[in-house]
Amino acid sequence: MLRLPQRLQDIRTLLNVVNWRDLEAQVEGEARARLAIVGPVNSGKSSLFNALEGRDISEVSPVPGTTRDLVKEAFGPFTLVDTPGFEEASGAERHRIAQEAMEQADALVLLLDAVAGIHQADVRLYQHIKQLNKPVLVALNKIDLIGSRERASVIVDAEHKLGAGVLALSAKTGEGIADQLMPAVIELDPRIAVAIGRALPTYRRQAADRIIRDAALIAGGIGLEPVPLLDVPLLLGHQLRMVLRIAAIYGESFSLRHARELIGTIAGGVGIRYLGEQVSKFLPGPGWLVAAGFASGGTFAIGKAAEAYFESGKQLNAPQLQAIYKRLRRERNRPADETSSPESRS
């Protein structure tokens, strides 16, 4: 049977297999993720673009096809792309521009006109977008112009024709943007969550929570590795990436060294903690599940403590961070603890 290393140097050797520079580069790239707003003529793409930016960038007009060129406006590292319409009779160049924008985007929002209803061209456009294999949301704009009694039927009709769920919103009034569209966009992909959170402070906590939940889930899978120590570099690398992502969301320039120091401050002696979590792996089956729970719960607690740290403007001290971490670990482990004795919970 494998022996559990007694020296921290053994863990340091394992950690050397992680390519730290690549990790930093990945997160830096995520902070520049791009979201393309696409849709047919006069669906309100420019209005939505302007609503998200908070000022008029893309020309808005009731005349179909007003947006003549690709419009790019950076929100810090995050770029929204408003494309021209797809259905003009003589728009080969505009089609090329729109196609290029979709291919370069990391995720897309297909915006359709709730008043006009769903046409076959809209269905074809959605099918084309799906072939790009990118995260996509479908939204029905101008819902404010639909009577309250008719809204449900309009949404059901759109979902039936497209074969996909849709969100209802109004770029003009703001209805459905903050409470439906943006949370759904954040859930599309962790890269988009990083970019959205960094660009739009209103959504930072939602974006950070998305990153933490995703990281905790993946950490549980990493913790299922049955051979002691093989998961340590992967788990630490995963937690470091989570902290770097949270830092990016809060607009902080954070290196891997700083991320390691923050994790060490939050969770105490990192090396000792990882060694302790490996002990359960020597009990096959149930022990692996316990290790997975440790990995998931610990990652969640580290993430939430890091979130609190940046929310405070980096004002929380070590004892405060450790208190947050310990409280969250207890809360995450409570279901298992309830089956144990009072002494084991102390």
Summary of the structure (lengths in Angstrom):
residues: 346
radius of gyration: 23.8
end to end distance: 31.8
largest distance: 77.1
contacts: 1134
relative contact order: 0.11
helix: 60%
strand: 9%
